[in-house]
Amino acid sequence: MAELATDDEAFLRTWDIPQTARYLIARGFVKPTLQFPDEMLGSAARVAVTLQEHCARQGHDVQAYILADTTYNSLSVDEVAAAHIAGDCVVHYGRASLTPLSRTPAYFVFPRRDIDVEALASAIASSDPWRAAREGRETVVCFLEQAHAHLEADLCRALESAAAGGAGGHWVWASIGSRELEPAAPAGCGCGRPPAAAADSAAAGYSWRCEGAPTAVFFVGSPEAPALEHLQLTHAALSWHVLDTTRDAYRVEQGLPLALRRLLRRRYALVERARAANIVGIVVGTLGAAGYLDAVDALCRAAEAAGKKTYTLLLGKPSPAKLANFPEIEVFVLVADPQGLILDCKEYLAPIISFHEAMLAFREGSEWDEAAYRLDFAVPGAGDGGAEDPGEAWALAQRDAARGLQLTTVSRGSEHAMVPASAADYLTFKRSWRGVPTRRPRAPSPRCRRRPSRAAPGGRRVAPMATAAGVTLGRVSLDDTALFVCDVQERFRPVIHNFKAMADTTARVVRAAKIMGLPIIVTEQYPKGLGHTAQEIAELLPSDALIVEKTKFSMVVDDVADFLRKRDDIKRVILVGIETHVCVLQTALDLVERGIEVHVLTDGVSSRTVLDRQTALHRLTQVGVFLSTSESILFQLMGNTTYSKFREVSALFKEERPEQLPGF
């Protein structure tokens, strides 16, 4: 949005207050919801008040609600947030994808960026595409970014003047059309606009009609416009020309960016990976776009026909941490607004593909065609109005019932039977390969397993640490456990995810260890540059705590190794600190190699990113490290309410402890 003028008339024009008020009055809406992107929230309150006053002066009282932090992405209409307050409609401000809606009507107020129309017309008139269109050598479709859409009429007049006439039918202007969008019919196409006439083409919220197939595209606007990437991906086979209006001197760039061509090659590689996947996660990334349920159903049917098993996930905005909770899924399919897709999925553990890419991967004989690439989730054949065969309808009903009960058809000779076959059942009982065997500390030999039990504090008898079958139970006791605190330093406070929650847990465990008399080892990573241990922890350390400076990532440096050799009675270590995927992980690996049992407290470790933390916790379990929480481990150490210091330790957990760190 351009800088707002202080003049009231300029404010009304910039935010389109009169037109928005007319829309609300004409439709009788009294509870509009106003959706703003983050960069416009500073003006949201003034816009809402001005709009209410403008309607009131015309005898129409409205109560406007401001929506922020959109459920999925700021380009799409947030029907979910509007439904929370039973809003009549959504007034969407800023750039928009103009995807067809499923329930709530919307009115769009596009950003306005004024430019020198005469200079722009001169730049277009002197460009190769304009000359080629005038001479009839090429058919060019011209797109104006939404921020310049209000200048289309002025630009056309300036072009006719600058070029002594237009370019005829070979220069076609793509139109945004109406700024009012109604919920689409059930057979909505999902392409970014309501279904258009048969001769029209549509993409990214634009529609156009050419006498023949276009051969070139001319885009006027910012290279960062989301619609530009959408158009370039779906029309990569055409000749591209982009006039950047964000620069002082207008210049036309020719050809597709190299990064976009690389992106298309990566997408092709992901399609090939999806062909080989056995378990597919369908991530619902929209609840407002028309046709999303049909798309999910089509994906389930296509995956089933390809012999793949599916999970359908509805989890808000997808993130690496959320999807990492489903390690058995080999590929995710995101059903979302075309301009809200995750095209760069390098940070995710499993690849994410679009609806179009999934249908290519799941259908036998489908081939990658860059010229036919698309980002929408149009379901082929949906809403064609053809008569349905009764036999086919019955077969579909049977298949839907079987899917609901997680059944599948298997052949037994000449007969067929329905048997349970859910994806979870497949993973638990039928897949023969279970991954790399978990490496755990070596179990005692058979002749040592019947060692006598020993007394714990309070007279409780402690069972042996390993069962007769050699399974390590991960019990802890006061007489052979130490606390390791890894690099909880002041300099890391601003960059570590939920540092305060992690530091509070560490301080609580240090206080408990001091009460119980556990040995405490603390390391500081290069304290000259990174500072010393955080104050809330340092002030709690007992005088006999071992504090070691280090540059090595692992805590097991020479001083700590000497301590472990002298204290050979220490068989178990409770480990807290940062970062989970670097120093904590390497410390745990070194300790396990020494035959020491390691217990990592999930509420006492963190990293800069949630993905690094979650992945490291998963990695730790693969080598036999036990995951626990501060409360669980300390109550294990006490073992009984008769423990002499039970009241002191248990009092530490009566304080309010918000769960800010995600579990594993």
C-alpha positions as CSV (number, residue, x, y, z in Angstrom):
1,M,0.0,0.0,0.0
2,A,1.4,3.4,-0.9
3,E,2.2,5.9,1.9
4,L,-1.1,7.2,3.3
5,A,-1.8,10.9,2.8
6,T,-3.1,12.8,5.8
7,D,-5.8,14.4,3.7
8,D,-9.2,12.8,4.4
9,E,-10.1,12.6,0.7
10,A,-6.8,10.8,0.0
11,F,-7.5,8.4,2.9
12,L,-11.0,7.6,1.6
13,R,-9.7,7.0,-1.9
14,T,-6.7,4.9,-0.8
15,W,-8.8,2.6,1.3
16,D,-11.8,2.7,-1.0
17,I,-14.1,3.6,1.8
18,P,-17.1,5.0,-0.3
19,Q,-17.2,1.9,-2.6
20,T,-16.9,-0.5,0.4
21,A,-19.7,1.3,2.2
22,R,-21.9,1.1,-0.9
23,Y,-21.2,-2.7,-1.1
24,L,-22.2,-3.2,2.5
25,I,-25.4,-1.1,2.2
26,A,-26.5,-2.7,-1.1
27,R,-26.1,-6.2,0.4
28,G,-27.5,-5.4,3.8
29,F,-24.4,-6.6,5.6
30,V,-24.2,-5.3,9.3
31,K,-21.3,-7.4,10.6
32,P,-18.4,-7.2,8.1
33,T,-15.0,-8.6,8.9
34,L,-12.0,-6.6,7.7
35,Q,-9.0,-8.7,6.8
36,F,-5.6,-6.9,6.8
37,P,-2.1,-8.3,6.1
38,D,0.5,-7.6,8.7
39,E,2.0,-4.6,7.0
40,M,-1.4,-2.8,7.0
41,L,-2.5,-3.5,10.5
42,G,-1.3,-0.1,11.6
43,S,-4.1,1.6,9.7
44,A,-6.8,-1.1,10.5
45,A,-8.4,0.7,13.4
46,R,-8.8,4.0,11.5
47,V,-10.2,2.2,8.5
48,A,-12.8,0.3,10.6
49,V,-14.0,3.5,12.4
50,T,-14.1,5.5,9.2
51,L,-16.1,2.8,7.4
52,Q,-18.6,2.5,10.2
53,E,-19.1,6.3,10.3
54,H,-19.5,6.4,6.5
55,C,-22.2,3.8,6.6
56,A,-23.9,5.4,9.6
57,R,-24.2,8.7,7.7
58,Q,-26.2,6.9,5.1
59,G,-28.5,5.3,7.8
60,H,-26.9,1.9,7.8
61,D,-25.3,0.9,11.1
62,V,-22.5,-1.7,10.9
63,Q,-20.2,-3.3,13.5
64,A,-16.8,-4.0,11.8
65,Y,-14.4,-6.6,13.2
66,I,-10.7,-6.6,12.3
67,L,-9.1,-10.0,11.4
68,A,-5.3,-10.5,11.8
69,D,-3.0,-13.5,11.9
70,T,-4.8,-15.3,9.1
71,T,-5.5,-19.0,9.4
72,Y,-3.6,-20.0,6.3
73,N,-2.2,-17.1,4.2
74,S,-2.9,-13.4,3.8
75,L,-3.7,-13.7,0.1
76,S,-6.8,-15.8,0.5
77,V,-10.0,-14.8,2.2
78,D,-10.0,-16.1,5.8
79,E,-13.5,-17.6,6.0
80,V,-12.5,-19.5,9.1
81,A,-11.8,-16.4,11.2
82,A,-14.9,-14.7,9.8
83,A,-17.0,-17.7,10.8
84,H,-15.8,-17.4,14.4
85,I,-17.8,-14.3,14.9
86,A,-20.5,-15.2,12.3
87,G,-19.5,-12.4,10.0
88,D,-21.7,-11.5,7.1
89,C,-18.8,-10.9,4.7
90,V,-15.1,-10.4,4.4
91,V,-13.5,-7.1,3.2
92,H,-10.1,-8.2,2.1
93,Y,-7.3,-5.5,1.9
94,G,-4.0,-5.8,0.1
95,R,-2.9,-8.3,-2.6
96,A,-5.4,-11.2,-3.1
97,S,-5.4,-14.5,-4.9
98,L,-9.1,-14.2,-5.8
99,T,-9.6,-17.9,-5.3
100,P,-13.3,-18.9,-5.5
101,L,-15.0,-19.0,-2.1
102,S,-17.1,-21.8,-0.5
103,R,-19.3,-20.0,2.0
104,T,-18.7,-16.3,2.7
105,P,-19.0,-13.4,0.1
106,A,-16.0,-11.0,-0.1
107,Y,-15.1,-7.6,-1.3
108,F,-11.5,-6.8,-2.3
109,V,-9.7,-3.5,-1.8
110,F,-6.4,-3.8,-3.7
111,P,-3.3,-1.8,-2.8
112,R,-2.8,1.4,-4.8
113,R,0.6,2.4,-6.0
114,D,0.7,5.4,-8.3
115,I,3.3,5.6,-11.0
116,D,4.2,7.8,-13.9
117,V,1.7,6.6,-16.5
118,E,3.2,8.6,-19.4
119,A,6.7,7.2,-18.7
120,L,5.2,3.7,-18.4
121,A,3.3,4.0,-21.7
122,S,6.5,5.1,-23.4
123,A,8.5,2.1,-22.0
124,I,5.8,-0.3,-23.2
125,A,5.5,1.3,-26.6
126,S,9.2,1.0,-27.2
127,S,9.4,-2.7,-26.1
128,D,9.8,-5.6,-28.5
129,P,6.5,-7.3,-27.5
130,W,4.5,-4.2,-28.3
131,R,6.1,-3.9,-31.7
132,A,5.7,-7.6,-32.4
133,A,2.0,-7.4,-31.5
134,R,1.4,-4.3,-33.7
135,E,3.0,-6.1,-36.6
136,G,0.9,-9.3,-36.0
137,R,4.0,-11.4,-35.3
138,E,3.0,-12.3,-31.8
139,T,-0.1,-12.5,-29.6
140,V,0.8,-10.9,-26.3
141,V,-1.2,-11.0,-23.0
142,C,-0.5,-8.1,-20.7
143,F,-1.0,-8.3,-17.0
144,L,-1.1,-5.3,-14.6
145,E,-0.3,-6.0,-11.0
146,Q,-3.2,-5.4,-8.7
147,A,-1.5,-2.3,-7.3
148,H,-1.8,-0.7,-10.7
149,A,-5.2,-2.1,-11.8
150,H,-6.8,1.3,-11.1
151,L,-4.6,2.9,-13.8
152,E,-5.6,0.5,-16.6
153,A,-7.8,3.0,-18.4
154,D,-5.3,5.9,-18.1
155,L,-2.5,3.6,-19.4
156,C,-4.5,2.5,-22.4
157,R,-5.1,6.1,-23.4
158,A,-1.5,7.0,-22.9
159,L,-0.4,4.0,-25.0
160,E,-2.6,5.1,-27.9
161,S,-1.1,8.5,-27.7
162,A,2.5,7.3,-27.4
163,A,2.3,4.7,-30.1
164,A,-0.1,6.6,-32.5
165,G,-2.7,3.9,-32.1
166,G,-3.2,0.6,-30.4
167,A,-1.7,-2.8,-31.2
168,G,-5.0,-4.3,-32.3
169,G,-6.2,-7.7,-31.4
170,H,-2.7,-9.1,-30.9
171,W,-2.2,-7.1,-27.6
172,V,-4.7,-8.5,-25.0
173,W,-5.2,-7.0,-21.6
174,A,-5.9,-9.5,-18.8
175,S,-8.7,-8.3,-16.6
176,I,-9.1,-8.7,-12.9
177,G,-12.9,-8.2,-13.3
178,S,-15.2,-7.6,-10.4
179,R,-13.9,-6.9,-6.9
180,E,-16.9,-8.7,-5.5
181,L,-16.7,-12.5,-5.1
182,E,-19.6,-14.7,-4.2
183,P,-19.4,-18.3,-2.9
184,A,-19.0,-20.6,-5.9
185,A,-21.4,-23.3,-7.0
186,P,-20.5,-26.8,-5.8
187,A,-18.7,-27.5,-9.1
188,G,-16.3,-24.6,-8.6
189,C,-13.1,-25.1,-10.5
190,G,-10.5,-24.0,-7.9
191,C,-8.5,-22.2,-10.5
192,G,-8.5,-18.7,-8.9
193,R,-11.7,-17.4,-10.4
194,P,-15.3,-18.5,-10.8
195,P,-16.0,-20.6,-13.9
196,A,-15.6,-18.4,-17.0
197,A,-17.0,-18.6,-20.5
198,A,-15.6,-21.5,-22.5
199,A,-13.4,-19.3,-24.7
200,D,-11.8,-17.5,-21.7
201,S,-8.5,-18.4,-20.0
202,A,-7.9,-17.7,-16.3
203,A,-5.1,-17.9,-13.8
204,A,-3.9,-16.1,-10.6
205,G,-7.1,-14.1,-10.4
206,Y,-7.0,-12.8,-14.0
207,S,-9.0,-13.7,-17.1
208,W,-8.4,-13.0,-20.8
209,R,-9.6,-14.0,-24.2
210,C,-7.4,-14.3,-27.3
211,E,-8.3,-15.1,-30.9
212,G,-5.5,-17.6,-30.9
213,A,-3.1,-19.1,-28.5
214,P,-0.9,-16.4,-26.9
215,T,2.9,-16.6,-27.7
216,A,4.2,-14.0,-25.2
217,V,3.3,-12.6,-21.8
218,F,4.0,-9.0,-20.6
219,F,3.8,-8.3,-16.9
220,V,3.8,-4.8,-15.4
221,G,4.5,-4.5,-11.7
222,S,6.7,-5.7,-8.9
223,P,8.9,-8.8,-9.5
224,E,7.9,-9.9,-5.9
225,A,4.2,-10.0,-6.7
226,P,2.8,-13.5,-5.8
227,A,0.6,-13.5,-9.0
228,L,3.8,-13.2,-11.1
229,E,5.3,-16.4,-9.8
230,H,1.9,-18.1,-10.3
231,L,1.7,-17.0,-13.9
232,Q,5.3,-17.8,-14.7
233,L,5.0,-21.4,-13.3
234,T,1.8,-22.1,-15.1
235,H,2.8,-20.4,-18.4
236,A,6.6,-21.3,-18.5
237,A,6.5,-22.3,-22.1
238,L,5.6,-18.7,-23.3
239,S,8.0,-15.9,-24.0
240,W,8.2,-13.7,-20.8
241,H,8.7,-10.0,-20.4
242,V,8.5,-8.2,-17.0
243,L,8.5,-4.4,-16.6
244,D,9.6,-3.6,-13.0
245,T,7.7,-0.6,-11.8
246,T,9.5,-0.5,-8.4
247,R,12.6,1.0,-10.1
248,D,13.0,4.7,-11.0
249,A,14.0,3.8,-14.6
250,Y,11.6,1.4,-16.3
251,R,13.3,-1.5,-17.9
252,V,11.9,-4.7,-19.5
253,E,13.5,-8.0,-18.4
254,Q,13.1,-10.9,-20.8
255,G,12.9,-14.6,-20.1
256,L,12.1,-16.7,-17.1
257,P,14.3,-16.3,-14.0
258,L,16.9,-19.0,-13.6
259,A,15.6,-19.7,-10.1
260,L,12.2,-20.5,-11.4
261,R,13.5,-22.9,-14.0
262,R,15.4,-24.7,-11.2
263,L,12.2,-24.8,-9.2
264,L,10.3,-26.5,-12.0
265,R,13.1,-29.1,-12.2
266,R,12.9,-29.7,-8.5
267,R,9.1,-30.1,-8.7
268,Y,9.6,-32.7,-11.4
269,A,12.0,-34.6,-9.2
270,L,9.4,-34.5,-6.3
271,V,6.8,-36.0,-8.6
272,E,9.1,-38.9,-9.3
273,R,9.7,-39.4,-5.6
274,A,5.9,-39.4,-5.0
275,R,5.4,-42.2,-7.5
276,A,7.5,-44.5,-5.3
277,A,5.9,-43.5,-2.0
278,N,3.7,-46.0,-0.2
279,I,2.1,-43.8,2.5
280,V,0.8,-40.3,1.6
281,G,-0.4,-37.5,3.8
282,I,-3.0,-35.2,2.4
283,V,-2.7,-31.9,4.2
284,V,-5.8,-29.7,4.0
285,G,-4.4,-26.2,3.7
286,T,-7.7,-24.3,3.2
287,L,-11.2,-24.4,4.5
288,G,-12.5,-21.6,2.3
289,A,-11.5,-22.3,-1.3
290,A,-14.3,-23.8,-3.3
291,G,-13.8,-27.4,-4.3
292,Y,-11.2,-28.4,-1.7
293,L,-13.3,-31.3,-0.4
294,D,-13.7,-32.6,-4.0
295,A,-9.9,-32.3,-4.4
296,V,-9.3,-34.3,-1.2
297,D,-11.7,-37.0,-2.3
298,A,-10.1,-37.2,-5.7
299,L,-6.7,-37.6,-4.2
300,C,-7.8,-40.4,-1.9
301,R,-9.3,-42.2,-4.8
302,A,-6.3,-41.7,-7.0
303,A,-3.9,-42.9,-4.2
304,E,-6.1,-45.9,-3.5
305,A,-6.1,-46.9,-7.2
306,A,-2.3,-46.6,-7.2
307,G,-2.0,-48.9,-4.2
308,K,-1.0,-46.2,-1.7
309,K,-2.3,-45.6,1.8
310,T,-3.4,-42.1,2.9
311,Y,-3.8,-40.0,6.0
312,T,-5.8,-36.8,5.8
313,L,-4.4,-34.1,8.1
314,L,-6.1,-30.8,9.1
315,L,-3.6,-28.9,11.2
316,G,-3.7,-25.2,10.4
317,K,-0.7,-23.6,8.8
318,P,1.7,-26.4,7.9
319,S,5.2,-26.1,9.5
320,P,8.2,-28.4,9.6
321,A,7.6,-29.1,13.3
322,K,4.0,-30.1,12.8
323,L,4.7,-32.4,9.8
324,A,7.7,-34.0,11.6
325,N,5.2,-35.6,13.9
326,F,4.2,-38.0,11.1
327,P,7.6,-39.7,10.3
328,E,5.8,-42.7,8.6
329,I,4.5,-40.5,5.8
330,E,6.7,-40.5,2.8
331,V,5.2,-37.6,0.9
332,F,2.7,-34.9,1.7
333,V,0.1,-33.4,-0.7
334,L,-1.0,-29.9,0.1
335,V,-4.5,-28.9,-0.9
336,A,-4.3,-25.1,-0.6
337,D,-4.9,-21.8,-2.3
338,P,-2.8,-21.7,-5.5
339,Q,-0.8,-18.8,-4.2
340,G,-0.4,-20.3,-0.7
341,L,1.4,-23.5,-1.7
342,I,4.7,-24.5,-0.2
343,L,6.9,-24.8,-3.3
344,D,10.3,-24.7,-1.4
345,C,10.1,-27.6,1.0
346,K,13.8,-28.0,1.8
347,E,13.2,-27.6,5.6
348,Y,10.7,-30.4,5.7
349,L,11.6,-34.0,6.5
350,A,9.3,-35.3,3.7
351,P,8.6,-33.6,0.3
352,I,5.4,-31.5,-0.2
353,I,3.7,-31.6,-3.6
354,S,0.6,-30.0,-5.1
355,F,-2.6,-31.5,-6.2
356,H,-1.6,-31.4,-9.8
357,E,1.7,-33.0,-9.1
358,A,0.1,-35.7,-7.0
359,M,-2.4,-36.6,-9.7
360,L,0.6,-36.9,-12.1
361,A,2.4,-39.2,-9.7
362,F,-0.6,-41.4,-8.8
363,R,-2.0,-41.9,-12.4
364,E,-0.4,-44.6,-14.4
365,G,0.9,-43.3,-17.8
366,S,0.8,-39.6,-16.7
367,E,3.8,-37.6,-18.0
368,W,5.3,-34.3,-16.9
369,D,4.5,-31.5,-19.2
370,E,5.9,-28.1,-18.3
371,A,3.4,-26.4,-20.6
372,A,0.5,-27.9,-18.8
373,Y,1.7,-27.3,-15.2
374,R,-0.9,-25.8,-12.9
375,L,-1.2,-24.8,-9.2
376,D,-4.9,-25.1,-8.7
377,F,-6.8,-28.2,-7.5
378,A,-9.3,-28.6,-10.3
379,V,-10.8,-32.0,-10.3
380,P,-11.0,-33.4,-13.9
381,G,-14.6,-34.2,-14.8
382,A,-16.1,-32.7,-11.7
383,G,-19.5,-31.0,-12.3
384,D,-19.7,-32.1,-15.9
385,G,-23.4,-32.9,-15.4
386,G,-23.2,-36.3,-17.1
387,A,-25.5,-39.1,-16.1
388,E,-24.1,-41.4,-13.5
389,D,-24.3,-45.2,-14.1
390,P,-26.2,-46.9,-11.2
391,G,-23.7,-49.7,-11.1
392,E,-20.8,-47.3,-10.8
393,A,-22.6,-45.3,-8.1
394,W,-23.1,-48.5,-6.1
395,A,-19.5,-49.5,-6.5
396,L,-18.4,-46.0,-5.3
397,A,-20.7,-46.2,-2.3
398,Q,-19.2,-49.6,-1.4
399,R,-15.7,-48.3,-1.7
400,D,-16.5,-45.2,0.4
401,A,-17.9,-47.5,3.1
402,A,-14.8,-49.7,3.1
403,R,-12.6,-46.6,3.4
404,G,-14.5,-45.4,6.3
405,L,-14.1,-48.7,8.1
406,Q,-10.5,-49.0,7.0
407,L,-11.1,-52.2,5.0
408,T,-9.7,-53.3,1.7
409,T,-10.5,-56.1,-0.7
410,V,-8.2,-59.1,-0.9
411,S,-8.4,-62.1,-3.3
412,R,-8.7,-65.6,-1.8
413,G,-8.9,-67.9,-4.8
414,S,-12.0,-67.1,-6.8
415,E,-13.5,-65.1,-3.9
416,H,-12.9,-61.7,-2.5
417,A,-13.0,-60.6,1.1
418,M,-12.9,-57.3,3.0
419,V,-10.2,-57.2,5.7
420,P,-8.9,-54.4,8.0
421,A,-6.0,-52.6,6.4
422,S,-5.4,-49.1,7.9
423,A,-2.1,-47.4,7.4
424,A,-1.3,-47.7,11.1
425,D,-2.1,-51.4,11.0
426,Y,0.2,-51.8,8.0
427,L,3.1,-50.1,9.8
428,T,2.6,-52.0,13.0
429,F,2.0,-55.6,11.8
430,K,2.8,-56.0,8.1
431,R,5.9,-54.0,7.2
432,S,8.8,-56.4,7.7
433,W,11.6,-53.7,7.8
434,R,11.4,-51.7,11.0
435,G,14.3,-49.4,10.5
436,V,17.8,-49.4,12.0
437,P,17.8,-51.5,15.2
438,T,17.8,-49.3,18.3
439,R,21.2,-49.2,20.0
440,R,20.8,-49.3,23.8
441,P,23.4,-49.7,26.6
442,R,24.5,-53.3,26.8
443,A,22.3,-55.4,29.1
444,P,24.0,-57.3,32.0
445,S,25.0,-60.9,31.2
446,P,22.6,-63.7,32.3
447,R,24.6,-64.7,35.4
448,C,24.5,-61.1,36.6
449,R,20.8,-60.5,36.2
450,R,19.8,-62.0,39.4
451,R,21.9,-59.5,41.5
452,P,20.3,-58.6,44.8
453,S,18.0,-55.6,44.9
454,R,19.2,-52.6,46.9
455,A,17.5,-50.2,49.3
456,A,16.4,-46.8,48.1
457,P,15.7,-43.7,50.2
458,G,12.7,-44.3,52.4
459,G,13.2,-48.1,52.6
460,R,11.9,-48.8,49.1
461,R,13.5,-51.8,47.3
462,V,14.7,-51.0,43.8
463,A,14.2,-53.6,41.1
464,P,17.2,-54.4,38.8
465,M,17.8,-51.9,36.0
466,A,17.4,-54.6,33.3
467,T,14.7,-57.3,33.0
468,A,15.3,-60.9,32.5
469,A,14.8,-60.4,28.8
470,G,17.6,-57.8,28.7
471,V,15.3,-54.8,28.2
472,T,16.7,-51.6,29.8
473,L,14.0,-50.0,31.9
474,G,15.7,-46.6,32.4
475,R,15.2,-46.4,36.1
476,V,17.2,-43.8,38.0
477,S,18.5,-43.7,41.6
478,L,20.2,-41.1,43.8
479,D,23.4,-43.0,44.4
480,D,24.6,-43.3,40.8
481,T,23.1,-40.2,38.9
482,A,24.6,-36.9,38.0
483,L,23.2,-33.7,36.5
484,F,24.8,-32.3,33.3
485,V,23.9,-28.7,32.4
486,C,25.1,-27.8,28.8
487,D,25.9,-24.3,27.7
488,V,22.9,-22.4,29.1
489,Q,24.6,-19.0,28.6
490,E,23.3,-15.5,28.5
491,R,24.3,-14.7,25.0
492,F,22.0,-17.4,23.6
493,R,18.9,-15.9,25.2
494,P,17.6,-13.9,22.2
495,V,18.1,-16.7,19.6
496,I,17.0,-19.9,21.3
497,H,13.4,-21.0,20.9
498,N,11.6,-20.4,24.3
499,F,14.8,-19.9,26.1
500,K,12.9,-18.8,29.3
501,A,10.9,-22.0,29.5
502,M,14.1,-24.1,29.1
503,A,16.1,-22.0,31.6
504,D,13.3,-22.1,34.2
505,T,13.3,-25.9,33.9
506,T,17.1,-26.0,34.2
507,A,17.0,-23.8,37.3
508,R,14.3,-26.0,38.9
509,V,16.3,-29.2,38.2
510,V,19.5,-27.6,39.6
511,R,17.7,-26.6,42.8
512,A,16.4,-30.2,43.2
513,A,19.8,-31.7,42.5
514,K,21.4,-29.5,45.1
515,I,18.7,-30.6,47.7
516,M,19.2,-34.2,46.8
517,G,23.0,-34.0,46.7
518,L,23.5,-35.0,43.1
519,P,26.8,-34.1,41.4
520,I,26.4,-31.1,39.1
521,I,28.6,-30.6,36.0
522,V,28.1,-27.3,34.1
523,T,29.8,-26.3,30.8
524,E,30.2,-23.0,29.1
525,Q,30.9,-22.8,25.4
526,Y,33.7,-20.2,24.7
527,P,32.6,-17.9,27.6
528,K,35.0,-15.1,26.5
529,G,32.8,-14.5,23.4
530,L,29.5,-16.0,24.4
531,G,29.3,-15.0,28.1
532,H,28.8,-17.1,31.2
533,T,25.9,-19.2,32.5
534,A,22.5,-17.4,32.7
535,Q,22.2,-15.6,36.0
536,E,19.0,-17.4,37.1
537,I,21.0,-20.7,37.0
538,A,24.5,-19.5,38.0
539,E,23.2,-18.1,41.3
540,L,21.8,-21.5,42.3
541,L,24.9,-23.6,41.7
542,P,26.5,-25.2,44.8
543,S,30.1,-24.5,45.6
544,D,31.2,-28.0,44.7
545,A,29.6,-27.8,41.2
546,L,32.2,-28.6,38.4
547,I,32.1,-25.6,35.9
548,V,34.2,-26.2,32.8
549,E,35.0,-23.9,29.9
550,K,35.1,-25.6,26.4
551,T,35.3,-25.0,22.7
552,K,34.4,-28.6,21.8
553,F,30.7,-29.2,21.2
554,S,30.4,-32.2,23.5
555,M,30.5,-31.7,27.2
556,V,32.8,-34.7,27.6
557,V,36.1,-32.6,27.5
558,D,39.2,-33.6,29.4
559,D,38.1,-32.2,32.8
560,V,34.7,-33.9,32.6
561,A,36.3,-37.2,31.4
562,D,38.6,-37.1,34.4
563,F,35.7,-36.5,36.7
564,L,33.8,-39.5,35.2
565,R,36.9,-41.7,35.6
566,K,37.3,-40.7,39.3
567,R,33.5,-41.1,39.9
568,D,33.1,-44.5,38.3
569,D,30.0,-45.0,40.5
570,I,28.1,-42.6,38.2
571,K,26.1,-44.8,35.8
572,R,23.4,-42.4,34.8
573,V,23.3,-38.7,33.7
574,I,20.4,-36.3,33.5
575,L,21.1,-33.9,30.7
576,V,19.6,-30.4,30.0
577,G,20.8,-27.4,28.0
578,I,21.3,-26.1,24.5
579,E,21.4,-26.7,21.6
580,T,19.5,-30.0,21.4
581,H,20.8,-30.9,17.9
582,V,24.5,-29.9,18.5
583,C,26.0,-29.9,22.0
584,V,23.3,-31.9,23.8
585,L,23.2,-34.5,21.0
586,Q,27.0,-34.9,20.9
587,T,27.3,-35.1,24.7
588,A,24.7,-37.8,24.8
589,L,26.5,-39.8,22.1
590,D,29.8,-39.6,24.0
591,L,28.2,-40.7,27.3
592,V,26.4,-43.6,25.7
593,E,29.7,-44.7,24.1
594,R,31.1,-44.8,27.7
595,G,28.3,-47.1,28.8
596,I,26.5,-44.3,30.8
597,E,22.7,-44.2,30.6
598,V,21.5,-40.8,29.5
599,H,18.1,-39.2,30.3
600,V,17.4,-36.0,28.3
601,L,14.6,-33.8,29.8
602,T,12.5,-32.6,26.9
603,D,11.3,-29.5,28.8
604,G,14.9,-28.7,29.6
605,V,16.5,-28.6,26.1
606,S,16.0,-26.4,23.2
607,S,17.4,-25.1,19.9
608,R,17.1,-22.1,17.6
609,T,14.4,-23.9,15.6
610,V,11.7,-26.3,16.5
611,L,12.6,-28.6,13.6
612,D,16.2,-29.0,14.8
613,R,15.0,-29.7,18.4
614,Q,12.4,-32.3,17.3
615,T,14.7,-34.1,14.9
616,A,17.5,-34.3,17.5
617,L,15.1,-35.8,20.1
618,H,14.1,-38.4,17.5
619,R,17.8,-39.1,16.8
620,L,18.6,-39.5,20.5
621,T,15.9,-42.2,20.9
622,Q,17.6,-44.2,18.1
623,V,20.8,-44.6,20.2
624,G,19.0,-45.6,23.4
625,V,18.7,-42.3,25.1
626,F,15.7,-42.0,27.4
627,L,13.4,-38.9,27.1
628,S,11.6,-37.6,30.2
629,T,10.5,-34.4,31.8
630,S,11.8,-32.6,34.9
631,E,8.9,-33.6,37.1
632,S,8.9,-37.2,36.0
633,I,12.7,-37.7,36.6
634,L,12.7,-36.1,40.0
635,F,9.8,-38.1,41.3
636,Q,11.6,-41.2,40.0
637,L,14.7,-40.2,42.0
638,M,12.6,-39.7,45.2
639,G,10.7,-42.9,44.7
640,N,8.5,-42.5,47.7
641,T,6.7,-39.9,49.8
642,T,8.7,-41.2,52.7
643,Y,11.9,-39.7,51.2
644,S,13.3,-37.3,53.8
645,K,13.4,-34.3,51.4
646,F,10.2,-35.1,49.6
647,R,8.5,-31.9,50.7
648,E,11.4,-29.6,49.6
649,V,11.6,-31.2,46.2
650,S,7.9,-31.5,45.5
651,A,7.4,-27.8,46.4
652,L,9.4,-26.9,43.3
653,F,6.5,-28.1,41.1
654,K,3.8,-26.2,42.9
655,E,4.8,-23.0,41.0
656,E,2.9,-22.3,37.7
657,R,4.8,-23.9,34.8
658,P,3.4,-23.0,31.4
659,E,4.1,-25.7,28.8
660,Q,5.9,-23.6,26.2
661,L,8.2,-26.2,24.7
662,P,6.5,-28.6,22.4
663,G,6.6,-32.3,23.4
664,F,8.1,-35.0,21.3
